[in-house]
């Protein structure tokens, strides 16, 4: 587990409220700028690029198709430069090769930008409309809860709060096609924040996805206030526990949902104790190497054992996992892919390995 004294959280962001409830430790480590132990998904990196494009468009910085293409390329280059600095991510550059459905998402992002404006084209004007507020920072008076709203649209009926999402907006489960809870809670917290600052409630909350579809979020004033009070209570309680010197592991709440996208789980003892070899949990293994072999394609194949369980992993790059060239016994690999049979795995672009 990343070491060092943990500092209290300054605030809770509406966009991270559900994640904090799922596993406080993950959010504490991120807020304390602890180094991540797994690579970020190229799709997540591409999502940042898309959001930068939309920001530029809503600010009137994109006047034509060439501006849009230039902004996309510049944003991609910026993201890739940061990835190049990371030992975990440099092999994922360029995003055009590593991000799933790169060209499709690029086309969809351009479509969203065009549809941001009436007439289906990007604006020529550079002045922001008086009826629109873009990238609005809003927080409670005590500073405990705060975040940035993508767009506030002022209408005759009142303010509309709109947020753009580059990932799936609805749940992917067959029996649940509703808005993701993390997103609906985020917008409701924005509503409560807006009321706390302006003394009036927004009349509408909405999300716009990459499909350009607008999803309205129903809400009541009471539930928004309740969420805001809950967030403040969670922050106060969490900071008291941090100040008490509670061990890092005590903040961990391992579950398939919380751990699936956690970039700190390789060093989380609670995770390794609770995880199971099932499709719900991440595909991670650790154990003692019993056999190691360099195959004809130059990649490494290892056999491992842990408490009677045997694993086989192939497709491991000697460049990415240079420790495999050493005489080592115990190793860990995370984000593997399932191979031909149970207990057989294959290295993937997001696989990370460590010697123990």
BADREN-382745 format. One record per residue (C-alpha): residue number from 1; chain; x, y, z. Coordinates in Angstrom, 2 decimals. Layout:
# BADREN-382745
NUM	A	X	Y	Z .
...
//
This chain:
# BADREN-382745
1	A	0.00	0.00	0.00 .
2	A	1.34	3.51	-0.79 .
3	A	2.97	4.72	2.39 .
4	A	3.27	8.05	4.14 .
5	A	0.98	10.02	6.37 .
6	A	-2.49	10.59	4.98 .
7	A	-3.78	14.14	5.03 .
8	A	-7.47	14.99	5.57 .
9	A	-9.57	15.70	2.49 .
10	A	-10.15	19.37	1.73 .
11	A	-13.52	18.74	0.12 .
12	A	-15.72	16.21	-1.61 .
13	A	-16.46	16.64	-5.30 .
14	A	-20.01	15.76	-6.45 .
15	A	-18.44	13.67	-9.23 .
16	A	-16.59	11.51	-6.68 .
17	A	-19.30	11.17	-4.04 .
18	A	-20.37	7.62	-4.91 .
19	A	-16.75	6.49	-5.37 .
20	A	-15.95	7.78	-1.88 .
21	A	-18.81	5.76	-0.44 .
22	A	-17.71	2.63	-2.31 .
23	A	-14.14	2.77	-1.00 .
24	A	-12.87	5.72	1.05 .
25	A	-9.25	4.52	0.80 .
26	A	-9.12	4.85	-2.98 .
27	A	-10.34	8.45	-2.85 .
28	A	-8.06	9.33	0.07 .
29	A	-5.00	8.03	-1.78 .
30	A	-5.97	9.91	-4.93 .
31	A	-6.59	13.13	-2.99 .
32	A	-3.19	12.71	-1.32 .
33	A	-1.56	12.36	-4.78 .
34	A	-0.20	8.89	-4.06 .
35	A	1.36	7.28	-7.15 .
36	A	-1.02	4.94	-8.95 .
37	A	0.01	1.31	-9.33 .
38	A	-1.97	0.44	-12.46 .
39	A	-2.21	2.25	-15.81 .
40	A	-5.22	4.39	-16.57 .
41	A	-7.38	3.02	-19.35 .
42	A	-6.71	4.59	-22.78 .
43	A	-10.49	5.01	-23.03 .
44	A	-10.39	7.16	-19.88 .
45	A	-7.53	9.19	-21.37 .
46	A	-9.57	9.63	-24.55 .
47	A	-12.52	10.73	-22.44 .
48	A	-10.39	13.58	-21.11 .
49	A	-9.53	14.56	-24.68 .
50	A	-13.22	14.60	-25.61 .
51	A	-14.03	16.76	-22.59 .
52	A	-11.28	19.23	-23.53 .
53	A	-12.77	19.47	-27.03 .
54	A	-16.24	20.16	-25.66 .
55	A	-14.84	22.77	-23.26 .
56	A	-13.11	24.57	-26.11 .
57	A	-16.29	24.50	-28.18 .
58	A	-18.53	25.84	-25.42 .
59	A	-16.03	28.65	-24.83 .
60	A	-16.25	29.71	-28.46 .
61	A	-12.66	28.74	-29.21 .
62	A	-13.71	26.54	-32.14 .
63	A	-14.92	28.52	-35.16 .
64	A	-14.71	25.94	-37.93 .
65	A	-13.93	22.33	-38.77 .
66	A	-10.18	22.97	-38.92 .
67	A	-10.23	24.46	-35.43 .
68	A	-12.03	21.38	-34.19 .
69	A	-9.47	19.02	-35.75 .
70	A	-6.57	21.10	-34.45 .
71	A	-8.00	21.15	-30.93 .
72	A	-8.46	17.37	-31.02 .
73	A	-4.90	16.76	-32.14 .
74	A	-3.46	19.19	-29.59 .
75	A	-5.46	17.62	-26.76 .
76	A	-4.40	14.11	-27.79 .
77	A	-0.76	15.18	-27.92 .
78	A	-1.01	16.70	-24.44 .
79	A	-2.49	13.51	-23.00 .
80	A	0.11	11.35	-24.76 .
81	A	2.99	13.47	-23.47 .
82	A	1.85	12.77	-19.91 .
83	A	1.47	9.08	-20.68 .
84	A	5.00	8.96	-22.08 .
85	A	6.32	10.02	-18.67 .
86	A	4.74	6.99	-16.97 .
87	A	6.40	3.58	-16.88 .
88	A	2.92	2.10	-16.62 .
89	A	1.47	3.92	-19.63 .
90	A	4.16	4.87	-22.15 .
91	A	3.53	1.72	-24.20 .
92	A	-0.10	2.83	-24.68 .
93	A	0.94	5.76	-26.89 .
94	A	-0.49	6.63	-29.38 .
95	A	-4.10	6.71	-28.24 .
96	A	-5.21	6.13	-31.83 .
97	A	-3.86	2.59	-31.49 .
98	A	-4.62	1.77	-27.86 .
99	A	-8.03	3.38	-27.19 .
100	A	-10.98	1.16	-28.08 .
101	A	-13.06	2.56	-30.97 .
102	A	-10.83	5.62	-31.24 .
103	A	-12.13	6.75	-34.65 .
104	A	-15.75	6.13	-33.72 .
105	A	-15.43	8.16	-30.52 .
106	A	-13.68	10.91	-32.43 .
107	A	-16.56	11.09	-34.92 .
108	A	-19.09	11.06	-32.08 .
109	A	-17.20	13.83	-30.24 .
110	A	-17.21	16.01	-33.36 .
111	A	-20.92	15.35	-33.74 .
112	A	-21.57	16.45	-30.15 .
113	A	-19.63	19.68	-30.73 .
114	A	-21.62	20.46	-33.88 .
115	A	-24.92	19.82	-32.11 .
116	A	-24.00	22.08	-29.22 .
117	A	-25.12	24.92	-31.41 .
118	A	-28.29	25.52	-33.35 .
119	A	-28.00	24.87	-37.04 .
120	A	-25.71	21.90	-36.46 .
121	A	-22.46	23.79	-36.97 .
122	A	-19.80	25.28	-34.76 .
123	A	-20.24	29.00	-34.06 .
124	A	-18.42	31.82	-35.75 .
125	A	-18.94	34.16	-32.82 .
126	A	-16.45	34.20	-29.96 .
127	A	-18.49	36.07	-27.33 .
128	A	-20.23	33.88	-24.78 .
129	A	-23.97	34.16	-24.57 .
130	A	-25.31	35.98	-21.53 .
131	A	-27.68	33.08	-21.05 .
132	A	-24.87	30.54	-20.68 .
133	A	-22.34	30.02	-17.91 .
134	A	-19.53	27.61	-18.75 .
135	A	-17.25	25.62	-16.45 .
136	A	-18.77	27.15	-13.31 .
137	A	-17.04	26.38	-10.02 .
138	A	-19.55	26.16	-7.18 .
139	A	-19.11	25.18	-3.53 .
140	A	-20.75	25.42	-0.13 .
141	A	-19.91	28.36	2.10 .
142	A	-17.74	26.16	4.29 .
143	A	-15.89	24.79	1.25 .
144	A	-16.61	21.17	2.17 .
145	A	-18.47	20.26	-1.02 .
146	A	-17.56	21.74	-4.37 .
147	A	-17.18	21.02	-8.05 .
148	A	-17.28	22.42	-11.58 .
149	A	-20.53	22.45	-13.54 .
150	A	-20.06	22.06	-17.29 .
151	A	-22.91	24.33	-18.31 .
152	A	-25.60	26.45	-16.64 .
153	A	-28.29	27.62	-19.03 .
154	A	-30.49	30.49	-17.87 .
155	A	-34.04	30.37	-19.23 .
156	A	-37.24	32.28	-18.47 .
157	A	-38.30	29.41	-16.20 .
158	A	-34.98	29.34	-14.32 .
159	A	-31.52	27.78	-14.43 .
160	A	-30.80	24.47	-16.11 .
161	A	-27.70	22.50	-15.03 .
162	A	-26.15	20.38	-17.78 .
163	A	-23.21	18.00	-17.59 .
164	A	-21.41	16.23	-20.46 .
165	A	-20.38	12.57	-20.15 .
166	A	-17.90	10.80	-22.40 .
167	A	-18.71	7.32	-21.07 .
168	A	-21.92	5.32	-20.86 .
169	A	-24.65	7.33	-19.15 .
170	A	-26.99	4.43	-18.37 .
171	A	-26.40	1.19	-16.51 .
172	A	-25.32	-1.67	-18.78 .
173	A	-27.17	-4.39	-16.85 .
174	A	-30.00	-5.97	-18.85 .
175	A	-32.54	-5.38	-16.09 .
176	A	-31.48	-1.81	-15.34 .
177	A	-31.39	0.82	-18.05 .
178	A	-31.62	3.80	-15.72 .
179	A	-29.11	6.62	-15.33 .
180	A	-25.98	5.57	-13.45 .
181	A	-26.40	6.40	-9.77 .
182	A	-23.07	8.22	-9.60 .
183	A	-24.25	10.60	-12.32 .
184	A	-27.72	11.26	-10.91 .
185	A	-26.24	11.90	-7.45 .
186	A	-23.67	14.24	-8.97 .
187	A	-26.33	16.37	-10.65 .
188	A	-28.49	16.41	-7.52 .
189	A	-25.53	17.60	-5.47 .
190	A	-24.95	20.34	-8.05 .
191	A	-28.59	21.37	-7.60 .
192	A	-28.17	21.60	-3.83 .
193	A	-24.93	23.56	-4.26 .
194	A	-26.64	25.94	-6.67 .
195	A	-29.40	26.54	-4.13 .
196	A	-26.91	27.06	-1.29 .
197	A	-25.13	29.76	-3.30 .
198	A	-28.00	31.48	-5.14 .
199	A	-30.98	30.83	-2.86 .
200	A	-33.04	29.36	-5.71 .
201	A	-33.33	25.92	-7.22 .
202	A	-32.48	24.99	-10.79 .
203	A	-35.55	24.01	-12.78 .
204	A	-33.89	21.21	-14.69 .
205	A	-30.96	18.79	-14.49 .
206	A	-29.66	16.98	-17.57 .
207	A	-26.79	14.88	-18.90 .
208	A	-25.62	14.84	-22.51 .
209	A	-23.81	11.71	-23.62 .
210	A	-21.56	10.96	-26.57 .
211	A	-24.64	9.86	-28.49 .
212	A	-25.84	13.49	-28.26 .
213	A	-28.92	12.27	-26.40 .
214	A	-30.02	14.46	-23.50 .
215	A	-31.00	12.55	-20.36 .
216	A	-33.11	14.48	-17.86 .
217	A	-32.56	13.76	-14.16 .
218	A	-35.75	13.95	-12.05 .
219	A	-35.17	15.38	-8.56 .
220	A	-36.82	16.76	-5.46 .
221	A	-35.47	19.52	-3.26 .
222	A	-35.54	17.32	-0.18 .
223	A	-33.43	14.54	-1.69 .
224	A	-30.85	17.05	-2.95 .
225	A	-30.53	18.63	0.49 .
226	A	-30.31	15.20	2.08 .
227	A	-27.46	14.22	-0.27 .
228	A	-25.57	17.41	0.50 .
229	A	-25.95	16.87	4.27 .
230	A	-24.81	13.26	3.83 .
231	A	-21.73	14.34	1.89 .
232	A	-20.75	16.84	4.58 .
233	A	-21.26	14.24	7.31 .
234	A	-19.13	11.71	5.39 .
235	A	-16.33	14.25	4.97 .
236	A	-16.29	15.22	8.65 .
237	A	-16.39	11.61	9.81 .
238	A	-13.67	10.54	7.38 .
239	A	-11.34	13.38	8.34 .
240	A	-11.76	12.56	12.02 .
241	A	-10.70	8.97	11.33 .
242	A	-7.73	10.12	9.26 .
243	A	-6.64	12.47	12.06 .
244	A	-6.90	9.63	14.57 .
245	A	-4.12	7.76	12.77 .
246	A	-6.26	4.83	11.68 .
247	A	-4.25	2.35	9.55 .
248	A	-4.68	2.77	5.79 .
249	A	-6.21	-0.68	5.38 .
250	A	-9.08	0.22	7.73 .
251	A	-10.40	2.66	5.12 .
252	A	-10.63	-0.05	2.47 .
253	A	-13.99	-1.53	1.45 .
254	A	-13.12	-4.15	-1.18 .
255	A	-15.88	-5.25	-3.54 .
256	A	-16.01	-6.10	-7.25 .
257	A	-17.57	-2.73	-8.03 .
258	A	-15.11	-0.71	-5.94 .
259	A	-11.98	-2.59	-6.97 .
260	A	-12.59	-3.07	-10.69 .
261	A	-11.21	0.33	-11.67 .
262	A	-9.05	1.01	-8.61 .
263	A	-5.49	1.93	-9.58 .
264	A	-4.17	1.19	-6.07 .
265	A	-5.43	-2.36	-5.55 .
266	A	-2.10	-4.19	-6.18 .
267	A	-0.92	-3.10	-2.72 .
268	A	-4.27	-3.34	-0.91 .
269	A	-4.11	-6.19	1.61 .
270	A	-7.86	-6.07	2.22 .
271	A	-8.48	-6.56	-1.50 .
272	A	-6.27	-9.64	-1.76 .
273	A	-7.90	-11.17	1.32 .
274	A	-11.44	-10.70	0.04 .
275	A	-11.16	-11.12	-3.73 .
276	A	-12.32	-14.33	-5.38 .
277	A	-11.47	-16.06	-8.64 .
278	A	-14.76	-15.17	-10.32 .
279	A	-15.87	-13.06	-13.26 .
280	A	-17.10	-10.31	-10.92 .
281	A	-13.62	-9.54	-9.58 .
282	A	-10.62	-8.14	-11.50 .
283	A	-8.38	-10.72	-13.17 .
284	A	-5.36	-10.51	-10.86 .
285	A	-3.05	-13.25	-9.55 .
286	A	0.02	-13.59	-7.37 .
287	A	2.16	-16.51	-6.34 .
288	A	5.51	-18.24	-6.60 .
289	A	7.03	-18.87	-10.01 .
290	A	7.59	-22.60	-10.57 .
291	A	8.63	-22.40	-14.23 .
292	A	9.68	-19.63	-16.61 .
293	A	10.20	-19.94	-20.35 .
294	A	10.98	-17.58	-23.23 .
295	A	8.86	-18.56	-26.23 .
296	A	9.75	-18.32	-29.91 .
297	A	8.00	-14.95	-30.24 .
298	A	10.31	-13.49	-27.57 .
299	A	7.56	-13.26	-24.97 .
300	A	7.70	-14.99	-21.60 .
301	A	5.46	-17.75	-20.26 .
302	A	5.42	-18.46	-16.53 .
303	A	3.79	-21.02	-14.29 .
304	A	2.85	-19.99	-10.76 .
305	A	1.46	-21.54	-7.61 .
306	A	-0.29	-20.03	-4.62 .
307	A	-1.65	-22.14	-1.76 .
308	A	-2.19	-25.12	-4.01 .
309	A	-3.68	-23.12	-6.90 .
310	A	-1.74	-23.22	-10.17 .
311	A	-1.71	-20.50	-12.80 .
312	A	-0.14	-20.11	-16.23 .
313	A	0.49	-16.69	-17.78 .
314	A	1.79	-16.14	-21.30 .
315	A	2.39	-13.12	-23.51 .
316	A	4.54	-11.24	-20.98 .
317	A	6.95	-8.73	-22.49 .
318	A	10.55	-8.90	-21.13 .
319	A	10.85	-5.16	-21.78 .
320	A	7.76	-4.20	-19.80 .
321	A	8.43	-6.71	-17.02 .
322	A	12.22	-6.59	-16.81 .
323	A	12.13	-8.15	-13.32 .
324	A	11.28	-11.46	-15.00 .
325	A	14.89	-11.57	-16.22 .
326	A	16.01	-11.74	-12.59 .
327	A	16.10	-14.76	-10.29 .
328	A	12.89	-14.04	-8.40 .
329	A	10.27	-16.21	-6.75 .
330	A	7.10	-14.31	-5.91 .
331	A	5.31	-12.04	-8.40 .
332	A	1.97	-10.33	-8.93 .
333	A	0.14	-9.56	-12.17 .
334	A	-3.01	-7.44	-12.46 .
335	A	-5.41	-6.75	-15.33 .
336	A	-4.75	-10.05	-17.08 .
337	A	-6.92	-11.54	-19.79 .
338	A	-8.48	-15.01	-19.61 .
339	A	-6.78	-17.52	-21.89 .
340	A	-7.76	-20.96	-23.18 .
341	A	-8.81	-22.63	-19.92 .
342	A	-9.40	-22.04	-16.22 .
343	A	-6.21	-20.92	-14.52 .
344	A	-4.65	-19.84	-17.83 .
345	A	-4.11	-16.13	-18.50 .
346	A	-2.52	-13.82	-21.04 .
347	A	-0.81	-10.45	-20.71 .
348	A	-2.78	-7.47	-22.07 .
349	A	-1.92	-3.81	-22.76 .
350	A	-3.25	-2.79	-19.31 .
351	A	-1.50	-5.65	-17.46 .
352	A	0.88	-4.50	-14.72 .
353	A	3.33	-6.75	-12.89 .
354	A	5.40	-6.51	-9.72 .
355	A	7.97	-8.64	-7.98 .
356	A	7.17	-9.23	-4.32 .
//
